[in-house]
Amino acid sequence: MSPVYIVEPVGPQTIDRAYPLARALDCALTLSEWRAFCQSLGSVPLRGETAGDSEHAIVALDSRGYVKGLCVHLIRDDPSYGVLIDVPIFVVASAADAEGVAGDLAGVLLSKCNRSDCSGIRFWPIRPDSWKRWRTPEAAERTRSRLFLRPLPSAAEMGRTLC
């Protein structure tokens, strides 16, 4: 049985602690750029969202408060898939329980997907330029080389699929 992680929006207590995971995606990303991005994020809604809402970033924390996962996502209307959750950034930093961290982050995405009546969740591949690439308009329109998952029955199954 995997430990339970606390998944919450990136906030004042976790911005700097999540930075190493974000920086792993782009060595040129500065701490001040990361902080500015996090401070621009929308709050996490209690009800469903509609396509075009702002980006959100969530972290998975272990019982000691260490950041073990980072996920940046938004709801988008895609010509191929319809309304979906787009996940350009999904990083797990746990050698001992990658599946558990991925499953808990995926559980939040799955819940949001169901509440927002999305067709699924699209994960972008991680590359050295991931951070800068996902923020360009033309990148959002290209769907090749991305993992698209229809909502699976459980977060655990999604975690296994992602690992």
ZAZA-959822 format. One record per residue (C-alpha): x, y, z; residue in one letter. Coordinates in pm, whole numbers, plus 50000, padded with zeros to 5 digits. Example, Ala and Ser with C-alpha at 12.3 -4.5 7.8 and 13.67 -1.06 7.14 Angstrom:
! ZAZA-959822
512304955050780A
513674989450714S
//
This chain:
! ZAZA-959822
500005000050000M
501455033549900S
501595062850139P
498945089150099V
500165122049957Y
498655156050014I
497845171249676V
497265208549687E
497675239549471P
501135254649463V
501055281649728G
503335304449926P
504685275250132Q
505445253149830T
506485276749548I
510185275449627D
510105238549724R
508505229349388A
511045249649189Y
513635221349150P
510965199748979L
509995228148744A
513635236048676R
514285199848581A
512205207548271L
514235237548164D
517655246248302C
517165282548198A
514055287348416L
514945311448695T
513445311549042L
511945346048981S
510275333648657E
508865303648846W
507585325749128R
505955349648879A
504235320448704F
502925306149032C
501655339749149Q
499725343648820S
497825310848864L
494075309048913G
492635294549228S
491395258749224V
487615259149176P
485205238249380L
482875232349083R
483445223548719G
485425246248492E
484995255248132T
487535254347853A
489825284347845G
490225287948218D
493655296848350S
496505273548425E
496735255448757H
499695239648930A
499415213049199I
502015195549409V
502055162049586A
503575164249934L
504685135050147D
503925132950520S
507005154150601R
506045181650355G
508585172850085Y
507415179549729V
507275146249546K
505315156449238G
504365186649028L
501575190048773C
500625220248562V
497305216948381H
494445235848221L
491125228148055I
491225233347680R
488855229247389D
490745208347134D
489565203046774P
490445165746787S
489295156047136Y
486815182547244G
487095196547595V
490005180347774L
492475185548055I
495825194347903D
498835184748117V
502025199447975P
503975194448298I
503785162348505F
506875154648713V
507255127648978V
510315128949204A
510115097449411S
512335067249364A
510485047749632A
506865054149529D
506605069749183A
503385050749117E
501765063749436G
502725099849366V
501565097149004A
498325080549117G
497515107749369D
498225135649120L
496215116948856A
493365113149105G
492995150749126V
493045153248746L
490515125048713L
488185141948961S
488475175048776K
487925156848444C
484705141248573N
483425173848727R
484145193248410S
482725167048171D
485985164147977C
486665137647714S
489965128547878G
493395139847991I
496265147147752R
499835144147885F
502665161147696W
506065144347663P
508825158447883I
511675173947687R
514465198347775P
512385227347639D
509075216247796S
508625247248008W
509005272647729K
507345251147460R
503965245747629W
503315282847668R
503405289647294T
500065290547106P
501255267946826E
502335240847073A
498785237847205A
497495229846858E
499895201246788R
498655168346932T
501225144246793R
503445125747044S
501145131047342R
499495105447565L
495715109247568F
493855089847836L
490135086647855R
489075087948219P
490075054748374L
488035039148654P
490555047548926S
493415070749010A
495555040349095A
495055026648742E
496015060548597M
499125061448818G
500195027048692R
499575037848332T
501665069448376L
504555050948539C
//
